[in-house]
Amino acid sequence: MPLNLIALVGMLALQADAGSSVEIARSYRIPSRTLGETRVIDVSLPASYGSDSTLRYPVLVVLDGEYEQQIAATTARFYAETSQIPELIVVGVRNTDRGRDMTPALLPDFPLPPEIATAGGADRFLAFLGDELLPYIDRRYRTAPMRVLVGHSLGGLLGIYALSHRPALFTGYILMEPSSWWNRGHEVDQAKAILREPAAKHARVMMVNMESWGLDTTQWGSGGPMIRELAASGETHSSMALTGMTKGLRAIFADFKPAQWQPGTRPIAMLESYDSLSARVGYTVPIPADAFAVVARMSLDSRHFDDAARVLDRWERAWGASDESRQLRQRLTRERATPQPASFIPLEFPSRRPTAQQAAAFIGHWVTVAQPDTHDVVIRVSGDSIIVHDRVQQRGIDWFAGDDPVIQVTSDGTLEWGLPFFRGLAALIVLRGKIESDGTMVVTRQVRGWVPRGPGSDLNRTERFRRVP
């Protein structure tokens, strides 16, 4: 092929694949009567947002939008896709006169800092956010009644001011190194006072690189605000926004993550966390379809058929019937009519767990006799009960270590505890330890709560342990 023809083909190939743009956000211009000017906002929607859905999303309002909207949108989407936070509508608010909008009116004894030309417009800017911007977003998009304000530096000061002056406007606040020195801390004192009032009982305040306000940061209920003191170390004042945003979002939505199954409970109890979450945030938080699916499958696996039926009913009332819910209903019908397999042993925990006295003969450190480097067990007293710590090498995978749930000491002197090895199953490998006349402990295994698929030789093996100092 002639060189000029090769060059032409190359040029045509480049033109044919000129690339395409990827939309991160969409900008809107909002004429504001309150501010007497037009403001620009940038809106990023969740990955699942579409015209064929009725799902509603919490709103994240990010101040200093020209700098930090993309940070917030990217972080929010990444953590939503990894089930760390719910999907969010992210709204970045660009600045026109930052010093004016973010600062409350000066107190008589507080001079205007030289780096700020105009100040004192926080009232008007907060009115713009609450009376113009948020209603605009609510009209245009499917929003949930949870709003989080993100502010950095002077933006954090505006967040503190919003908390103290319009506490019902936002549910959550991520305050990153705010300018708390403004008015010698007057706005901080006002916010602290509000957090002690019923009006702020649903507030969630994430304080990143801030001096402690001396408030209780352990409260987690509908009767008091949720306050967390977080640290973003190794950053400058300007660069800490990425780390601060990441930690703030994970903390403020920590209890939105799907609940994990707790041994000793039925899978349907995993949905109860959403009911208590709704009490904490003050509105009904929708249960994700994926959470319904997990609980329905686990209920079927553990043969809690009535629970599975209730979960499927609730799922389809909330989201409508889907291919997945229909398939699980068909499975429920089949398994209800199938006799219980002989190998199925229900996983049941007695209402009273064994005391230290009942388990006294087992207290100590035990290692396997045949292969001492593959499994060791520490059984110790904790208060009026006991804890079993397993460290076990599973074939072909890394070490598993953890404090395992103690089930019971049987009438014949067998200690039972559960190894939570399975993922996505309401089942345990139950280890059953019996002390022999020579002082060794023989431990057998038994799967409870699920019928193992396949040979499962490792699930049922027997081990002999000796006590070591």
Secondary structure as GFF3:
##gff-version 3
##sequence-region A 1 469
A	DSSP	alpha_helix	3	16	.	.	.	ID=ss1
A	DSSP	beta_strand	26	32	.	.	.	ID=ss2
A	DSSP	beta_strand	37	44	.	.	.	ID=ss3
A	DSSP	beta_strand	57	62	.	.	.	ID=ss4
A	DSSP	alpha_helix	65	81	.	.	.	ID=ss5
A	DSSP	beta_strand	89	93	.	.	.	ID=ss6
A	DSSP	alpha_helix	98	102	.	.	.	ID=ss7
A	DSSP	alpha_helix	122	128	.	.	.	ID=ss8
A	DSSP	pi_helix	129	133	.	.	.	ID=ss9
A	DSSP	alpha_helix	134	140	.	.	.	ID=ss10
A	DSSP	beta_strand	143	152	.	.	.	ID=ss11
A	DSSP	alpha_helix	154	165	.	.	.	ID=ss12
A	DSSP	beta_strand	172	176	.	.	.	ID=ss13
A	DSSP	three_ten_helix	182	185	.	.	.	ID=ss14
A	DSSP	alpha_helix	186	195	.	.	.	ID=ss15
A	DSSP	three_ten_helix	198	200	.	.	.	ID=ss16
A	DSSP	beta_strand	204	208	.	.	.	ID=ss17
A	DSSP	beta_strand	226	230	.	.	.	ID=ss18
A	DSSP	alpha_helix	240	252	.	.	.	ID=ss19
A	DSSP	three_ten_helix	254	256	.	.	.	ID=ss20
A	DSSP	three_ten_helix	267	271	.	.	.	ID=ss21
A	DSSP	alpha_helix	272	281	.	.	.	ID=ss22
A	DSSP	alpha_helix	289	301	.	.	.	ID=ss23
A	DSSP	alpha_helix	305	319	.	.	.	ID=ss24
A	DSSP	alpha_helix	323	336	.	.	.	ID=ss25
A	DSSP	three_ten_helix	360	362	.	.	.	ID=ss26
A	DSSP	beta_strand	364	368	.	.	.	ID=ss27
A	DSSP	beta_strand	375	382	.	.	.	ID=ss28
A	DSSP	beta_strand	385	393	.	.	.	ID=ss29
A	DSSP	beta_strand	399	404	.	.	.	ID=ss30
A	DSSP	beta_strand	406	409	.	.	.	ID=ss31
A	DSSP	beta_strand	415	419	.	.	.	ID=ss32
A	DSSP	beta_strand	428	435	.	.	.	ID=ss33
A	DSSP	beta_strand	441	448	.	.	.	ID=ss34
A	DSSP	three_ten_helix	457	460	.	.	.	ID=ss35
A	DSSP	beta_strand	462	468	.	.	.	ID=ss36
###
